[in-house]
Amino acid sequence: MSHRLCWPQTRPLRGCVSRWQSVAPLVMATLVTACAGLPNPDNYAKPVTHVITDTENTALARRVEQWYPADAAGLSGFVPLAEGMRAFVARVGLIRAAESSLDVQYYIWHADTSGQLLAHELLQAADRGVRVRLLLDDLDTAGKDTFLSQFDTHPNISVRLYNPFAYRGNRGLGFASDLSRLNHRMHNKSLTADNLLTVVGGRNIGNEYFNGLAHTAFSDLDVLAVGPVVNAVSSMFDQYWNSDAAVPMAAFARADDVAVERLSAARSQFEAVARSAFASDYVQAIKGSSWLEQMQLDQLTFAWGSANVIFDDPDKPLKREVTAETHLAPQLLPMLQNAAREVLIVSPYFVPGDTLVAFLAGLEERGIQVRILTNSLAANDVGLVHAGYMRYRKDLLRAGVELYEFKPEPGELQRNKRWTGSSTASLHAKTLGADARHVFVGSFNLDPRSVALNTEMGIIIDNNELAAQMRAGFEQVISHSAYAVALNGEGDLRWLDPAAPGSEPLAQEPRTTWWQRFVVGTLSLVVPESML
């Protein structure tokens, strides 16, 4: 039997209707939502599966063996992926190299060019016999149930949803009926091939994360990793995959979604969509770049060091006590506590709270330089988070912390990407550095949501070369693509532009309107941090 699928297409909104026609579906949906419950586990199969470890005879295993230097026993190797196209090509390379398994875990998977292409690559891998386990957070799957159900029918593909919505329609209505549960999301991001290579970092799947055709260019960071750290990522994936929070897509599938007569047509439609994506300007730009050649697996150069995978327990929402066994944050804290000279923090959504402000002030008192890069108001794609962050700027600056805010325009780092049509830039990387020796790369933001609500993951790497690269990148950004925030003699905030020496300090949030500043300023007074 052929296994077919179709990527969901965006449907336009309908025209004006009467008031009752508008309200009636909302009322009915609310009633349905209030009564809806998650599928009964007795009514669907959920086999416990684990990482495939018997991969030493694969072509990829033979490549990996050749990469190891003589003195790298017990160490892991890393290649940083800072450029969006390079990060996309790396994922394609891993999927194409896989012979046994692909374990894929993401918070967001958009139905755009990059999302279509990577979904097509997963399908092709499954067609050649690779086992694909796809775990998605359910927040971004609205309107994609049919596609995911069809994808799941492939004998080599299994799809599960983390903390799913019982009501499969409007997510807002779902939140209204079950906020205490649904407010917890899986923010993890990893893609692992044959338990031999993995990509971990801050990127979701979508054009904006890979310098594709999007209105916003996200500055982000992943690492391609090999060695013992990969098995640790696989072990983490198994915990999530087999947890009670992960529900098989089959539990939500409708009979007509997986009917044989529909699957054949659906796959033909999806392959047409994929062909269109392969002909896109984005793919043509990749072909015209050096990334395809540079990301050939035989040509990669790894930086080697010890590493630890840290992550939240998949059942974190049920754990009331914050411990290193259940929460990522306590596992990350020692890296900062043990710094002797310098701490660098890159976090797009930064809401430190009084406790972290006091901790960073304590580092400064010990003579440790603390520098933070986050989004400016104009660059932040979540204004509500900026409302929480702005409460702490003066306290941080008074403590001696250096504060930098990412500019909203692509600027120096994006000049060669004008073909993308990107009109604004936004910081999305989540990276920490200590003493130019330790680096953390992952999904974790320094905000209340990452600490207490979402599940997160990342890798702490002990390697001077990678740490030096991170530091150099940090210096480049704050010199060309960020504002330095300072206090004047009267204790008022000022924004300085290091890229424009001699320019007058700005007394207001750069590149913003009075209305933006009014709204965010008002929110900062009324919104509790637990909601950020």
N, C-alpha and C positions, 0 to 999 in steps of 0.2 A: 504494500500500500504506500502511495506517495504521501509525504507529510508536507503540508503547505501552510503558508502563513502570509499575512498582509499587515504592513505597518499602518497604524491608525492615521487617518487623514484629518486635518483640522476642518471643522465645519463652520460656515459663517453663521452669525446670529440672524435670527429671523426678524422680519419687520415688526411694526407696531401691532399690538393686539389689544383687545379690551382689558379693562382692569381685572375682571374675574379670570380671564384666560391667563393673565400674568400671575395672579395670586394663587389660583387653584393648584397648580403643580407644586408650588412651594408648600402649601398647606399639606397636600398629600405626602410630599416627600418628607416633611417634618414628622408626620404621623408614622410613616414607614420607618424612618430613622429611629424614632423613639422606641419602636417595637423590635427593631432588628437586633440580632445577636450574631456572634461569630459562629461559623459552621461547627457542628458537633464533631469532635475528633473521631468518634466511632463511625462516621459516615464517609471518611476518606482515608486513603492509604498515605502513611508518612514513614517510609522506610528510613532507618538510621543508616547513613552512609559516612564513609571516612575518606580521607585523602588517599590517593593511590601512591604508594611509596615505591613500588617495584618498577622503577623507571630507569635503572642503570644501563639498560641495553638500548636506550633510545639514541637517536642522532644528537639530540640536544644534550644528553648526558655526556656524550663523547666530546662535544664542544666545551661544556663546562669544565671537564677534567683538564682540558688543555689550557684553560684560563688561569688555573691556580699556580701562583709562584711557589717556589720550594719552601719559602718561609711563611706560608699563609695557612698552615694547618690550624683548624679550629676557628679561622677568621671568616668574615663575610666580605664580599666585594660589592661596591656601589658605583653607579654612574648617575650623576645628578641630571635631571630633566627639567631645565628651567624654561626652555623655549617651547611654545605650545605645539608647533608642528612636530618637533622632535618627540615630544611626549605622545602625540598621536601615532607617529610612525612606530615608536617603541611598542605600543599596545598591539598594533597590527602585526609587528614582527613576532611578538610572543604568541599570539593566537595562531599564526601560520606555522610556527615552529612546534607547536604542541602535537604530541603523538598519543598521549594517554589521557590527559585530563586538563580541564580549565576550570578554576574556581574563581568566580567573579562576584564582587560585592560592591554595591554602589548606592549612594543616597539619591542621586538624580541621574536619569538616563533620558535625554531629550530625543524626540523624534525628528531631529534635524539631520543635516548632511553627515556630520561625524557620527551621530547615533545610529543612523541607517547603515553607514558603512561598517561600523563595528558589529552591529547585529548581524549583518550579512556575513562577516568573517566568522562569527560564532557558529552560524548555521553551516557554513562550508566546513568548519572543523568537525562539527557533529556528523556531517555527511561522510567524512572520511574515517569515522569511528572514534573520535575523541569524546570522552564523557564531559559534558558541560553542566556545571551547577551554577545557576544564576540566582543570586539573592539580592533583592531590591527592597529598599524602604518603600512603604506603600504610599507615602505622601505624594509622590510624583507620578503615580500610575493612573490617575484619573483619565478615563477615556481610552485606556490601553488594555483593558481586560481581554478583549477579543484577540488582539495580537499576541499577548502573553499566553493566553490559553492555547492558541494555535502553535506558538513556539514550543510550549510545554508538551505537545503531542509527539514531538520528534522522539524516537526511542532513545536517543543519546543526550537529550536535553531535559533537565528538571529545573523548574522555576519555583521559587518560594518568595513570599512577601513577609517583611518584618513588621510586626505589630499592625496588622491590616485593619482597614475600616470595614465594619460590618455592612454598612450601607455603601454600595458600590457607585453611587452617584456623586452628588455635590459634596466635596470635602468639607466645606464650611458647615454644612448641616451635620456632617458626622462629628465634627469638633463640638458643635453645640450640644450634642446628645451624650458625648463620652469624652469630654476634655481631659479629665484626670488621667485617662489611659493614653489617648491619642496624642497628647502633648509631648510624649516621649518618642523620639525618632532615632533611627540608625544612621549616623553620619559617616560611618566607616567607608573607606575607599581602597580596594585592592584588586589586582588581577594576577593570578598565579598560573603558570604553565608547567605541567608535569612535575610539580613539587620541586622544580629546579630553578626557576626564575620568577620573580614577582615585581610588580610595579605598585608602590605604595606612596601616598602623598595627599595633596590637597585637592586634586582635580576630580570633578564629576565628569560625566560624559555629556558633552554638548559643545556646540561651536565656540561659545565664548571662552571655553577653557583651553581650546586648541588653536587660538588665533584664526578662527574660521569666520564665516560670513555672519557676523553678529554686530549689534549696535554697541556692545561693550567688549573691550579686550581685558581679560583678567590676567594679572601678573601672578603666576602660580609656581609651585615647585613639587615635583615628584622625585623619587629615586627608583632606578632599576637595580634590583639586588639579586645576588647569588650567594650560595653558601648556607650555613646553618640557620641564618635568619629566615630563610624561605620556609623551612620546616616549621618554624615558630608561627609564621603567618598562616600556614596551612592548618596548624593545630587550632589557632584562633578561629579560622573559618569554620572548622568542624563544630566548634562549640556553638557558634551562631546558627549554623545550618540545622543542627539537631536540637536547638533550644525550643522551648514551648512558644516562644515569640515568633518563630518562623513557621508560616502556614503555607502548604503547597498550593500552587495556583489552581490545581485541579479541584480544590475545595470550592472555588468560586465559578468554575467553568459552566457555561450554559451548553445544553446539548447542541444547539444550532451553531455555536462557535467552533465546535470540533467535529461537525458532520463531515463525512468523507467527501461529499459533493462540493462542500464549501472550501475544503482544504486545498484541493487542486487549483482552483481559481485564485485562492488567496496567495499561494506561493508564486504563481505567475505574476500577480500584481506586485508582490514585494520585490521580486527579481527585477521588474521594470523600474521600480523606485530605486533600487540599488544601482542599476545601470545609469540612471539619471544622476545619482550622487557621484558615481565614478567619473562622470563627464563634467562635474561641477568646476567652477573656477578654483575652489579650494584644492581639489585633487590636482588640477593642472599646476597650481602654484607649488605644491609639494614636489611634483615631478620636475619642476624647473629649479628646485632648490637643491642643496647638498645633503638634505636630511636622509634621503633614502640610502645614499652611499654611506653616510656616516653611521647610520644605525644598523648596518649589516652586523649580525651577531659576531662574525669572525673578526671584526675590526674594533670591537669595543675595548676600552681601557678602563679597568676597574681600580678604585681606591680601596685598600683592604684595611679592615679593622674589626674589633669586637663590637657587637651590637646586641641590643635588647629590644624585643617587640613588647610594647606596653599597650594595654587596651582595657576598655570597660567590660565587665561581665555582661553578657547579652541579656541577663535578667536584672540589670542595674535598676530599672524602674521599680522593681519589687524590693530592692535592698535599701533599708532606711539608714543603716549605719555606713558612713563613708570610710572605707578601709582600702589599703593597697591591694587587697584581694578582689575587690569589687569595682573600684574606681581608678581611672587613669591618673587623675590629678596627683594623688599622693605618690604615685610611682615616678612622676616627672619632677616633683619638688626637689629631691636630693641633687639632681643635676645643677640646679640653681643655687641651692644651699652650699654646695661644695666649691662653687666658683671662687677663685682667688683674685682675679683681676678685672674681668669684664663679663657682662651678661648682655646679649642681644636678643630682643624679642620682636618678632614679626607676626602680627595678628590682625587680620582685616576687621574683625569684630572684637573690640577690646573694651571690656567693662570690668575693671579690676576689683571693685568693691573695696571697702576699708581694710580688710585683712591683707589683700595682696599689696595695696598701697603701702601699708605699714611694713610688710615684708621687704618690698623693694627699697623703701627708705632705710631699713636696717642694713641692706647690702651697701647702700651708699655710705652709711656711717662707718662701715668696715673698710672703706676705701675702694670698693668695687664699682666700676663705672657701669651704669645701667642705661641702655639706649633702646628706645621703643619706636617702631614704625607701625603705624596703623593708617586707616583711610581718613582722608579729610571728609568733611560733610559733603562736598561736591562730588567726591569719588565714591562715597559709601552707597551701596545699592540697598541698604536697609537703614533708613533714616532713624528708625526707632532705636536701633543699637547706638547710634551716635548720640542720641538723647541721654542714654545711660553713661556713655563714655565721657561726655563733656563735664559731668559733675566732678570728675577727678583730675582734670588737667592741672589746675592750680596747685593742688596738694602734691602731685607728682613733681611738678617743677620746683616747688619750694623745697622738696626733699633732695633736689639735685639731680633728678632723673632727666635725661635728655629725651625730648619728645619730637617726633617727626610725623607729618601727615602727608600721605600719598596724593599727588596732584591728579586732577580729573582728566587731563588730556594725555594722549599717548606719549608725547614728548620725545626725549632723546632715545629712550629704549625702544620706541615703536616706529621710528622714522622709516624703516624699511618695510613696513607692513601697511602702507597706505592702500594697497589693493584690497584689503579686507573691508574697507568702508567703515571701520570702527571710528566712532565719533568721540568716545570717552574711554578712559582707562579706570580700572578698579583693582585694588590689591586683593588677592585671594589666598596667597601663600600663608601657611601656618608653620613657622620655623622658629626655633630657639637655638642660640649658641652660647657656649660658656668657655672662656679662656682660649679661644681659637683652637680648641681641642675636641669638645663634644658638640654634637649637632642633633637636634630633634627635628624630624620631618614627619608630618602626618596630617590628620584631619582636625586636630584639637585647637579651638579658639580659646583665648583667655576671656571667657564671658560666662555668665551664670548658666546659660543653656548647655554649653559644652561640659561644664563642671557637674551639673546636677540633673539635667534632663535628657540630653542625647547620649547615645553611645558613641565612643570615639576610639581611634587607634593611631599608632605611629611607631617610629623606630628611633631609638637613641643610639647614635653612632660615635664611636671613639676613633677619630681619624683626623690628624692635623691638616692633611691636604684638603679634605672636604670642608673642615671648619674654616680654613683660610679662604676657600672659595666663597663660602657663605659670607664671611666678613667683607671680602672685596666687593661682592654683590651688594651688600648692605651699604657700603660706602658710596658705591656708584649711584644707587637710588637716592640716598639722602643728599647727594651733591647735585643731581640733575632733575630728579622726578618727585621731589617732596619739599614741603615747607617745613622749616624749623619753627617750632612754637616756643615762645619765650614770654617772660614777664617784664614789663617796663618798671621804671622807678616807682610808679604808683601801685604796682601789683596787678596791672591789667594785662590781659593776653595780647600778644602781638604775633603776627606771622611773617617770617623772613623767608626770602627766596634765595637760597645759596647759588642758584643758577644765574641770578641777576645781581652781581655784586654792586653795592652802592644804591640799590633801590630802596625806597621808603618802606618801612615795616607797615603791614596792613593791620588795621584795628578791628576788622571783621573777618568772619570766616571767608576765605578766598573763593571766588567764582560762585557765589551764592546770591540769591535774591533775599530781600527783606522778608518775604513770605516764608521761604525755607527756614530762615533763622528764627522767625517768630514761632512757626509750628514746632520745630525741634526744641526750642527753648521752653515752650509751654509743656511739651511732653516730658522734658527732663524734670519738671516740677511735680508731675502728677503720676507718671507711670512707675509702678513698683519694679524693682530690679528682677524679681522672680518671674516677670513676664517677658524679659528680654532674651 
